[in-house]
Amino acid sequence: MSSRSPSSPLARSKRLARSPVVRRDGQWWLVTGSGSILATDPTFTGELDRFAAAMAAADQAIADLGFQPADPLASHPRTQQ
């Protein structure tokens, strides 16, 4: 396990959907408060790849809809008068 400090590359990586998993330099890492460990199981990392791709596609679909989180009811048909 490697030590994780605020200046480490893993500390600056974005987590996958608020999980304890980050992708750094093409590798998946499991991260906890006490350190991190490289995920090497191909079945597990393949699932992480698929999940990350699905999350990216969902985020893009939301962006394509022009979702405005500050005013979620503005475009709802029932609120239009």
WOGI-V267035 format. One record per backbone hydrogen bond with DSSP energy under -0.5 kcal/mol. CO is the residue of the C=O (numbers start at 1). NH is the residue of the N-H. Records with the same first field share a line. If there is no record, write none. Layout:
CO: NH, NH
This chain:
2: 36
3: 5
5: 8
8: 12
9: 13
10: 13
14: 23
15: 17
16: 19
20: 31
21: 16
22: 24, 29
24: 27
27: 24
28: 39
29: 22, 31
30: 37
32: 35
35: 32
36: 2
37: 30
38: 40
41: 45
42: 46
43: 47
44: 48
45: 49
46: 50
47: 51
48: 52
49: 53
50: 54
51: 55
52: 56
53: 57
54: 58
55: 59
56: 60
57: 61
58: 62
59: 63
60: 64
61: 65
62: 67
63: 66
67: 69
68: 71
69: 72
71: 74
73: 76
76: 79, 80
77: 80
